[in-house]
């Protein structure tokens, strides 16, 4: 499966954004202070 480089970059960026959104959602749900302090460093 070969994609054009711009398509690969777009896919990676979208996946990264989704991962960031998921991480934020998990932080909102759990609200663990130690996790937030590590991420804010």
Secondary structure as UniProt FT lines:
FT   HELIX           5..30
FT   HELIX           33..39
//
